[in-house]
Amino acid sequence: MRLFIAEKPSLARAIADALPGTGKKEAGCIRFASGDVVSWCIGHLLEQADPDAYDPAFKRWSHDHLPIIPKQWQWVPRKQVGAQLSALRKLVKEADQLVHAGDPDREGQLLVDEVIAYLKVPAAKKAATQRLLIADLNQAAVERSLRQLKPNADFQPLSTSALARSRADWLYGINLTRAMTLQGKAAGYQGVLSIGRVQTPVLGLVVGRDDSIEAFVSKPFYEVIALLETEQGERFHAKWVPSEACEPWLDDQGRNLSQPLAQNVVQRVSFKPASVTRLEQKTINQPAPLPHSLSSLQMDANRAFGMSAQQVLDTAQSLYETHKAITYPRSDSRHLPAEHFAEAAAVTKAIETSLTNLNHSGFTDTGGRLNLKQKSKAWNDAKVGAHHAIIPTQRSLTRLNADELKVYSLVCRNYLAQFMPVWKKLDTKVDVTIENGLFRASQTDTHDLGWKALFPSARNTEEATTAPPLPALKEGQPLQSLQAECMEKHTTPPKPFTEATLLAAMTGISRFVSDASLKSILKETDGLGTEATRAGIIELLFKRDFLQRQGKNIHATQAGKALIHALPERITQPDLTARWESVLGDIASKKARYDDLMKPLEQGLTELCGQLRTLLPTGLAGLGRKPGKAFGRKRKPRQATGAKKAGARSKPKTVTNLRSH
C-alpha cells in the first residue's frame, strides 16, 4: 500500500483526481483498488507543548523560571484534529510506502515530517519515504508531478530549518513575552506584552517612522531655475547644480539652504550667454517586471486596490485551492522553470478565455502584441528553488468574486507582460554652463510603450510633467539665458508606512540593519519573516492593538510606541531576525547546522531575560486590556478548510528523532 499524506484536504482531492482509477472515500482518506491511499493533514496537526507540560510550576508566570528551555521537546495534537491524526496513525502502520505531499516550502516540509516522526514510523520506512512537490492543482500538472517523485530525505535540511525556526520562535517568544508582561504589570499595564523575533522589529519599523514624522521640522531650501532660449526661439528650463564651493550652505542631500546664495546666482546668470557643454542621449529598452512572488503581489494589490496583505494571501489561496486558477501562492520566487515556457500558448489562451467570461479587460488588454516566441529573463532554472513564480494556470474560469478577480488580473498582467515588447524610451541629459555655473535638464521620451501599456497608473505617474519639452540640442550650441527664478521649496517629512511599503521594508530589510558586517552578507531574499508569514505578522500587530490603520497609512498605537520605547534596542531592531533568516537559509542549503541557530539563542536568553527584569515601562501605565489567556506564544498553525471537530487534546509527546544535523 502506498500512502500519500497531503498538507490539506484540497491538495488530497487534487492528488486523488490525478491517480488512475476511482477512489473510494473512507474515514480520513480516499482508497484506490490499486493499493494507493490518499490522506491528509488539516494544516499543522501538531503544535509545540505549553511550558507547563515541561513543569507544572511554569503555569504561573514568574521571572524566577526564566529562561524556560526544554531539554526534550514535546508536541501535542491541536484541538479538533484528533480523529484525523488517529486515521493517519492507522494508515501509516498499514502502508508499505509513504509519500510526503506537503506544500513546497519550509513549513510544508516540516508539517508532514513532524507527523511521521510523532507516529514513530520505523527507520527503514521513513528512509524510503518519497516527496511529491505540487505547485499547480490542475490535473495535468499534478499528474506530471506524480511522475517526478523524489526521495524525501533530500529535503531533510529544509525540514530541519523549519524545525529550528519553530523552536527558536517558541523560546524567544515565550521567555521574552513573559518577562516583559511581568514588568508591564508592575508598571500598571493591563494585558500581555507579546514579544516576537519578527513582530517586534516590524513594530519597531513603524514606531521609528512615526517618531521621525513627529520630530520632523520642515526647512526651506532654494533652487535656481534658468529659462534658456535657442537661436530659433525654443525655450526650456534647467536647474542649478551647486558647486563644491557652495557646500557650507548645502544639507546632506545637496539642497541649498541659503536664500541669499540662490538670489545671487539668479542675478549672475539672468540675461547672460550660455552654452550646451554636455549632451547625453541613451536609448533604453526596459524589460517587463517579472511574474509575481507573494510579496510583490501583495504590494501591487495594496497600491492598486488598497487590499491588505492578509486579504491578498487569503484571496490567492482561494484562487489556488478552490478555483485552481493560479499556481502555488506562498512563493518567494519571481522566476519560472524553462520547461514552463512550452505552456505559454495554453496559459495565455486560458487567460483570454477567463477574462472574456468574467467581462474584464482592465490592464490585461495586450492590444494584440503578444509574442509567445519571446523568452524573457523570467525563465531561469538557476533561480527557481522549491517553488516558482505565481502564474495563471491553464484552467478557464467562469466565476470569481470581486477580490479574486482583482488578484487574478494582477497575476495575469505580470505573466502576459513577459511576451510584450520592451518599453523603449530615450533618456536625454543636458548640462548647460552660464557664467561658469552648471545647470542641468533631463527628459525621457517614450518611443514604444510595449509592456508598459498594461501598467497605466504607473505610466501616467511617471510621465506626468509640467516642464516644457527639450528642443533638439547639440554640444557646443550657444544659448541665451533669460530671467532666472529663485524657487523656495520645503523639506517634507518621511511618508507613513502603507502595507505595500511595510512589506517592501520587510523583504528588503538590509536597508534597516545597523550591523555593517551583517548588512554586507545579507542576500536579496533575506528579510523579516517569510512570504507565507509576513501578512499574518502585520495582521497580528493590528489585532494586538499595537498598530492602527488611518486610510492606507499604518501607524503605531500609543501602546505600540510605549512598548518599543521601553524595550532594549536590540530587541526592536531587525538585525537579530535578519541574522536568523540568514542562518535558517544556510541550514536549508546544508551550509549550517541546527545548533548554529539554537545554541547562541539559548545562551543569550538568560542575559535578555535578566535585562528585561530591570526595566519598568512606565509609559504603558493605564494602557492595555484586562489580562486573560496569554496570546502570541505560538505561530498560528496552518489550517485548511474542512477541519473536523474531533478528539480532545492529547498528553504531550516527546519527539527527538526529527532533528537532523
C-alpha positions in Angstrom: 0.0 0.0 0.0 1.3 3.5 -1.0 0.1 6.3 1.3 0.1 9.9 0.2 0.0 12.4 3.1 -1.2 15.8 1.8 -1.0 19.0 3.7 -4.7 19.7 3.5 -7.9 18.2 2.1 -7.9 20.3 -1.1 -4.5 19.0 -2.1 -5.5 15.5 -1.2 -8.5 15.8 -3.6 -6.2 17.1 -6.4 -3.9 14.1 -5.9 -6.8 11.6 -5.9 -8.2 13.1 -9.1 -4.9 12.6 -10.8 -4.4 9.0 -9.8 -5.6 6.2 -12.1 -9.0 4.6 -11.2 -11.8 5.8 -9.0 -11.1 6.3 -5.3 -13.5 5.3 -2.5 -14.0 7.7 0.3 -13.4 6.3 3.8 -12.9 8.0 7.2 -9.9 10.3 6.8 -8.8 9.0 3.4 -9.5 8.1 -0.2 -8.7 4.5 -1.1 -8.0 3.1 -4.6 -8.2 -0.5 -5.8 -4.6 -0.2 -7.0 -3.4 0.0 -3.4 -2.9 3.7 -3.3 -4.4 5.7 -0.4 -4.6 9.4 -0.2 -4.9 11.0 3.3 -4.3 14.5 4.6 -3.4 16.8 7.4 -5.5 19.8 8.3 -2.7 22.3 8.3 -0.5 21.5 11.3 -1.9 18.6 13.3 0.7 19.1 16.0 1.9 22.1 17.9 4.6 22.9 20.5 3.6 22.0 24.0 2.9 24.7 26.5 5.6 25.5 29.2 3.6 23.8 31.9 3.9 20.5 30.0 7.5 20.5 30.9 7.0 21.6 34.6 3.6 22.4 36.2 5.2 25.2 38.0 5.6 27.1 34.7 1.8 27.6 34.6 2.4 30.6 36.9 4.4 33.4 35.2 7.5 34.3 37.2 10.9 35.8 36.5 12.4 33.0 38.6 11.5 30.4 35.9 13.1 32.3 33.0 14.5 31.4 30.6 12.4 28.2 30.1 14.5 25.9 27.8 13.1 22.4 27.2 15.6 19.5 27.4 13.3 17.2 25.4 10.9 19.0 23.1 7.3 17.9 23.2 4.5 18.1 20.7 0.8 17.8 21.3 -2.1 17.4 18.8 -4.0 20.5 18.1 -7.6 20.7 19.3 -10.2 19.3 17.0 -7.9 17.2 14.8 -7.7 14.0 16.9 -9.8 12.0 14.5 -7.6 12.8 11.5 -4.5 12.1 13.4 -5.9 8.7 14.5 -6.8 7.9 10.9 -3.2 8.7 9.9 -1.8 6.6 12.7 -3.7 3.6 11.4 -2.9 4.2 7.7 0.8 4.8 8.4 1.0 1.4 10.1 -0.7 -0.3 7.1 1.4 1.5 4.4 4.4 -0.1 2.8 5.4 3.2 1.2 4.9 6.8 2.4 4.7 9.8 0.1 5.1 13.2 1.7 2.8 15.7 -0.1 3.2 18.9 2.0 3.3 22.3 0.3 6.6 23.0 -1.5 8.1 25.3 1.2 9.9 25.1 4.5 6.8 25.0 6.6 5.1 22.5 4.3 8.1 20.2 4.6 8.0 20.2 8.4 4.3 19.9 8.6 4.2 16.3 7.3 7.7 15.3 8.6 6.6 16.1 12.2 3.6 13.8 11.9 5.9 11.0 10.5 8.2 11.5 13.5 5.4 11.8 16.0 3.9 8.5 14.8 7.2 6.8 15.3 7.5 5.4 11.7 10.2 2.7 11.6 13.6 4.0 10.3 13.5 1.9 7.1 10.1 3.1 6.1 11.0 6.6 7.0 14.2 6.5 4.9 12.2 5.2 1.9 9.6 8.0 2.1 9.2 9.9 -1.2 8.4 13.6 -1.8 5.7 14.9 -4.1 6.0 18.6 -5.0 2.9 20.2 -6.3 2.7 23.9 -7.2 -0.3 23.7 -9.6 -3.5 21.9 -8.6 -4.8 21.3 -12.1 -5.0 17.6 -13.0 -2.4 17.6 -15.8 0.2 19.4 -13.6 -0.5 17.0 -10.7 -0.1 14.0 -13.0 3.2 15.4 -14.1 4.4 15.9 -10.5 3.3 12.3 -9.7 5.8 11.1 -12.3 8.6 13.1 -10.7 8.7 11.8 -7.1 11.9 12.5 -5.2 13.5 11.0 -2.1 12.0 12.8 0.9 15.5 12.5 2.6 16.7 15.1 0.1 14.5 17.7 1.8 15.6 16.9 5.3 17.7 20.1 5.6 14.6 22.1 4.7 12.7 20.4 7.5 15.5 20.9 10.0 15.4 24.6 9.1 11.7 24.8 9.7 12.1 22.9 13.0 14.8 25.3 14.2 12.7 28.3 13.3 9.7 26.9 15.2 11.6 26.0 18.3 13.7 29.2 18.3 10.5 31.3 17.9 9.0 29.4 20.8 12.0 30.1 23.1 12.3 33.7 22.1 8.5 34.5 22.3 7.7 32.5 25.4 10.5 33.9 27.5 10.6 37.5 26.4 6.8 37.8 26.4 6.6 36.5 30.0 9.5 38.8 31.1 8.1 41.9 29.6 4.5 41.2 30.6 5.5 40.8 34.2 7.3 44.2 34.0 4.3 45.7 32.3 2.0 44.5 35.0 4.3 46.1 37.6 4.1 49.4 35.7 0.3 49.2 35.5 -0.3 47.8 32.0 -3.4 45.6 31.7 -2.6 42.8 29.4 0.0 40.7 27.7 3.0 42.4 26.1 3.8 40.0 23.3 7.4 39.9 22.0 8.4 38.1 18.8 11.6 38.0 16.9 9.7 39.2 13.8 6.7 41.0 15.0 8.6 43.3 17.4 11.1 44.6 14.8 8.2 45.2 12.4 6.5 47.2 15.1 9.9 48.9 15.6 10.0 49.9 12.0 6.6 51.6 12.2 7.3 53.3 15.5 10.6 54.6 14.2 8.9 56.0 11.1 6.2 57.6 13.3 8.8 59.1 15.6 10.7 60.6 12.6 7.4 62.1 11.3 6.6 63.5 14.7 10.0 65.0 15.2 10.3 66.4 11.7 10.7 70.1 11.3 10.3 71.4 7.7 13.1 73.6 6.5 13.1 75.8 3.4 15.6 75.3 0.6 16.1 77.2 -2.6 16.5 76.2 -6.2 17.5 78.3 -9.1 15.7 77.6 -12.4 17.2 79.1 -15.6 15.0 79.8 -18.6 17.0 79.2 -21.7 16.4 80.1 -25.3 17.9 78.7 -28.5 18.7 80.8 -31.5 15.5 79.6 -33.0 13.5 80.9 -30.1 12.8 77.5 -28.5 12.8 77.6 -24.7 13.4 75.1 -21.9 14.3 75.1 -18.2 17.4 73.9 -16.4 18.2 73.6 -12.7 21.3 75.0 -11.0 23.7 72.4 -9.6 25.7 73.9 -6.7 29.4 73.6 -6.9 31.8 72.3 -4.2 32.4 75.9 -3.1 28.7 76.0 -2.0 29.0 73.0 0.3 28.8 75.1 3.5 25.2 76.1 2.6 24.1 72.6 1.5 22.3 69.9 3.5 23.2 66.3 3.4 21.1 65.8 0.3 22.8 68.5 -1.6 20.0 71.0 -1.3 20.8 74.7 -0.9 19.6 76.2 2.3 20.7 79.8 1.7 18.3 82.2 0.1 20.9 84.9 -0.4 23.1 82.5 -2.2 20.3 81.5 -4.6 19.3 85.1 -5.2 23.0 85.9 -6.0 23.0 83.1 -8.6 19.8 84.5 -10.1 21.4 87.9 -10.6 24.6 86.5 -12.0 23.0 84.2 -14.7 20.0 86.2 -15.8 20.2 87.6 -19.4 23.6 86.1 -19.9 25.0 84.0 -22.8 25.0 80.2 -22.2 26.2 77.1 -24.0 25.5 73.3 -24.1 28.6 71.8 -22.5 27.4 68.2 -22.4 24.6 66.3 -24.2 24.0 62.6 -23.4 21.3 60.6 -25.0 20.7 57.0 -24.3 18.1 54.6 -25.8 16.8 52.3 -23.1 15.0 49.0 -23.8 13.5 48.2 -20.4 12.1 44.7 -20.0 8.9 43.9 -18.2 8.8 43.3 -14.4 9.0 39.6 -13.5 6.0 37.4 -12.7 4.8 37.8 -9.1 6.1 36.4 -5.8 3.6 36.6 -2.9 5.2 39.8 -1.5 5.3 41.6 -4.9 1.6 40.6 -5.5 0.6 41.9 -2.0 2.4 45.2 -2.7 0.8 45.6 -6.1 -2.7 44.8 -4.8 -2.3 47.2 -1.9 -1.2 50.0 -4.2 -3.8 49.3 -6.9 -6.8 48.3 -4.7 -6.0 49.1 -1.1 -6.1 45.4 -0.2 -4.4 44.3 3.0 -1.6 41.7 2.8 -3.8 39.2 4.6 -6.6 39.8 2.2 -4.3 39.2 -0.8 -2.9 36.0 0.8 -6.4 34.6 1.6 -7.6 35.5 -1.9 -4.6 34.0 -3.6 -5.1 30.8 -1.5 -8.7 30.7 -2.7 -7.6 31.1 -6.3 -5.2 28.3 -5.9 -7.2 25.8 -3.9 -10.9 26.5 -4.8 -10.6 27.7 -8.4 -7.2 26.1 -9.4 -6.7 29.4 -11.3 -3.1 30.2 -10.2 0.0 28.2 -9.1 1.2 27.9 -5.5 0.7 31.3 -4.0 3.1 31.3 -1.0 6.1 31.6 -3.3 9.2 33.8 -2.7 10.4 33.3 -6.3 9.8 35.5 -9.3 11.3 33.1 -11.9 9.9 30.1 -13.8 11.4 26.7 -14.9 12.4 26.6 -18.5 10.0 23.7 -19.1 7.1 26.0 -18.4 7.8 28.1 -21.5 6.2 25.4 -23.7 2.9 26.0 -21.9 2.8 29.7 -22.7 0.2 29.3 -25.5 -2.2 27.2 -23.3 -1.8 29.6 -20.4 -2.4 32.8 -22.4 -5.4 31.1 -24.1 -6.9 30.3 -20.6 -6.3 33.9 -19.5 -8.1 35.3 -22.6 -11.0 32.9 -22.2 -11.3 33.5 -18.4 -11.2 37.3 -18.7 -13.7 37.3 -21.5 -16.0 35.1 -19.5 -15.6 37.4 -16.5 -16.2 40.6 -18.6 -12.8 42.0 -17.6 -10.1 43.7 -19.7 -8.7 46.3 -17.3 -4.9 46.3 -17.6 -4.7 43.0 -19.3 -5.5 44.3 -22.8 -2.4 43.5 -24.8 -3.5 45.1 -28.0 -2.7 42.0 -30.0 1.1 42.5 -29.4 1.9 39.2 -27.6 4.8 37.3 -29.0 4.7 33.8 -27.5 8.1 33.0 -29.0 9.7 35.7 -26.9 11.5 34.3 -23.9 12.1 36.8 -21.1 14.6 36.5 -18.3 11.7 35.1 -16.1 12.5 31.6 -17.4 15.6 30.7 -15.4 16.1 27.3 -13.8 19.0 28.5 -11.8 16.8 31.0 -9.9 13.9 28.5 -9.2 14.0 26.8 -5.8 11.3 24.6 -4.2 8.7 26.7 -5.9 8.4 29.1 -8.8 6.7 32.5 -9.5 2.9 32.8 -9.2 1.4 32.5 -12.6 -2.1 31.7 -14.1 -2.8 28.0 -14.8 -4.4 26.6 -17.9 -7.8 26.5 -16.3 -10.6 28.6 -17.9 -12.8 30.4 -15.3 -16.4 31.5 -15.4 -16.9 32.8 -11.9 -14.8 34.8 -9.4 -15.8 37.3 -6.7 -14.6 40.9 -6.8 -11.4 40.4 -4.8 -10.5 37.2 -6.6 -10.8 38.9 -10.0 -8.6 41.8 -8.8 -5.8 39.5 -7.6 -6.2 37.1 -10.6 -5.9 40.1 -13.0 -2.6 41.2 -11.4 -1.2 37.7 -11.7 -2.3 37.6 -15.4 -0.8 41.0 -16.1 2.7 40.2 -15.0 2.6 36.9 -16.9 1.3 38.5 -20.1 4.0 41.2 -19.8 6.7 38.6 -20.4 5.5 38.3 -24.0 5.0 42.0 -24.7 7.6 44.3 -26.5 10.1 46.1 -24.3 9.4 49.6 -23.2 11.5 51.8 -25.5 12.5 55.2 -24.3 15.1 57.9 -25.0 16.8 59.4 -21.9 18.3 62.9 -22.5 20.6 64.7 -20.1 21.8 68.2 -20.8 24.5 70.2 -19.0 24.4 74.0 -19.6 27.1 76.5 -18.5 26.1 80.0 -17.6 28.8 82.3 -16.1 30.8 79.2 -15.0 27.7 77.9 -13.2 26.4 74.4 -14.0 22.7 73.9 -14.9 21.1 70.6 -15.7 18.0 69.4 -17.6 16.7 65.9 -18.3 13.9 64.3 -20.2 12.5 60.9 -21.0 10.7 60.3 -24.3 8.8 57.1 -24.8 9.1 55.7 -28.3 7.1 52.5 -27.7 5.1 51.7 -24.5 5.4 48.0 -25.0 4.5 46.1 -21.9 4.0 49.4 -20.0 0.7 49.7 -21.7 -0.5 47.1 -19.2 0.5 49.4 -16.3 -1.5 52.6 -17.0 -1.3 54.0 -13.4 2.5 53.7 -13.2 2.8 55.1 -16.8 0.7 58.2 -16.0 2.5 58.9 -12.8 6.0 58.6 -14.3 5.2 60.6 -17.4 3.3 63.5 -15.7 5.3 66.7 -16.1 4.6 70.4 -16.3 8.0 71.4 -17.7 8.3 72.3 -21.4 9.9 69.6 -23.6 13.6 69.9 -24.5 14.3 71.1 -28.0 16.8 69.4 -30.3 20.2 70.3 -28.9 23.9 69.6 -29.6 27.1 70.0 -27.7 28.7 73.5 -28.0 25.4 75.0 -29.1 25.0 78.7 -27.9 22.0 79.6 -25.9 20.7 82.7 -24.2 19.7 82.8 -20.5 16.6 84.8 -19.8 15.2 85.7 -16.4 16.2 83.1 -13.9 14.0 82.3 -10.9 14.6 81.5 -7.3 12.1 78.9 -6.1 11.6 78.4 -2.4 10.7 74.8 -1.5 10.3 73.0 1.8 11.6 69.7 3.0 8.9 67.1 3.6 8.6 64.6 6.4 9.0 60.8 5.7 5.9 59.2 4.5 4.0 56.9 6.8 4.1 53.2 6.1 1.4 51.6 4.0 1.1 47.8 3.8 2.9 47.9 0.4 5.8 49.9 1.8 5.9 48.0 5.0 6.1 44.7 3.0 8.8 46.2 0.9 10.7 47.1 4.1 10.3 43.6 5.4 11.6 42.0 2.2 14.5 44.5 1.8 15.4 44.5 5.5 19.1 45.0 4.9 18.4 48.8 4.5 17.3 48.9 8.1 20.1 46.7 9.6 22.6 48.6 11.7 25.3 45.9 11.9 27.6 46.7 9.0 29.0 43.2 8.8 25.5 41.6 8.7 24.3 44.1 6.1 27.2 43.1 3.8 26.3 39.4 3.9 22.5 39.6 3.6 21.1 38.2 0.4 18.4 39.9 -1.6 15.9 37.3 -0.4 16.6 37.7 3.3 14.1 39.6 5.2 11.8 39.8 8.2 9.6 36.7 8.2 8.8 34.7 5.1 6.5 35.1 2.1 3.9 33.0 3.9 4.1 34.7 7.3 4.5 38.4 6.6 0.8 39.1 6.1 -0.1 37.3 9.3 2.6 39.2 11.3 1.2 42.6 10.2 -2.3 41.5 10.9 -1.3 40.2 14.3 0.0 43.6 15.3 -3.3 45.1 14.4 -5.2 42.5 16.5 -2.9 43.1 19.4 -3.7 46.9 19.3 -0.1 47.8 18.6 -0.8 49.1 15.1 -3.7 51.0 13.6 -4.9 51.9 10.1 -5.6 55.5 9.0 -6.8 55.1 5.5 -4.0 53.4 3.6 -1.4 54.5 6.2 -0.2 52.4 9.1 0.7 54.0 12.4 1.6 52.6 15.8 -0.8 53.0 18.7 0.1 54.6 22.0 0.7 51.1 23.4 2.8 50.1 20.4 5.0 53.2 20.8 5.4 52.8 24.5 6.4 49.1 24.2 9.1 49.8 21.6 10.4 52.8 23.6 10.7 50.7 26.7 12.5 47.7 25.1 16.2 47.4 24.6 17.2 48.4 21.1 18.5 45.0 20.1 15.0 43.5 20.5 13.4 46.2 18.4 15.9 46.2 15.6 15.8 43.8 12.6 19.5 42.7 13.0 18.7 39.6 15.1 15.9 38.2 12.9 17.8 39.0 9.7 20.7 37.0 11.1 18.3 34.2 11.9 16.9 34.1 8.4 20.4 34.0 7.0 21.3 31.0 9.3 18.0 29.3 8.5 18.7 29.6 4.8 22.1 28.2 5.4 20.6 25.2 7.3 18.2 24.6 4.4 21.1 24.6 1.9 23.4 22.4 4.2 25.8 25.2 4.9 24.9 25.3 8.6 23.6 23.0 11.4 20.6 23.2 13.7 22.8 24.1 16.7 24.3 27.0 14.8 21.0 28.8 15.5 19.8 27.2 18.7 23.0 27.3 20.9 23.7 31.0 20.6 20.0 31.7 21.2 19.8 29.6 24.3 23.0 31.3 25.7 21.6 34.8 25.0 18.2 34.3 26.6 19.5 34.4 30.1 21.0 37.8 29.5 17.9 39.1 27.8 15.5 37.9 30.4 17.7 39.5 33.1 17.9 42.8 31.2 14.1 42.9 30.9 13.7 42.2 34.6 15.3 45.6 35.3 13.0 47.6 33.1 9.9 49.4 34.4 7.9 50.6 31.3 6.1 53.5 32.9 4.9 54.7 29.5 2.5 51.7 29.4 0.8 52.6 32.7 -3.0 52.6 32.4 -3.0 51.1 28.9 -3.9 47.7 27.6 -6.8 45.4 28.3 -7.8 43.1 31.1 -5.4 40.2 31.4 -6.7 36.9 30.0 -5.1 33.8 28.5 -1.7 34.7 27.2 -1.7 35.2 23.5 1.1 35.2 20.9 3.1 32.3 22.3 2.9 30.3 19.2 2.7 30.8 15.5 -0.9 30.2 14.4 -1.0 26.8 12.9 -1.7 26.3 9.2 -5.3 25.4 8.8 -7.3 24.3 5.9 -11.0 24.4 5.1 -12.9 21.3 6.0 -11.4 20.9 9.5 -13.4 18.5 11.6 -14.3 18.7 15.3 -12.9 15.6 16.8 -10.9 14.4 19.8 -9.5 16.2 22.8 -6.0 17.4 23.4 -3.6 14.5 24.0 -0.9 14.4 26.5 2.4 15.9 25.3 4.6 13.5 23.4 8.4 13.8 23.3 9.8 13.6 19.8 13.6 13.5 19.5 14.3 11.9 16.1 13.1 14.6 13.7 16.0 16.9 14.1 18.9 16.2 11.7 22.3 17.9 12.0 
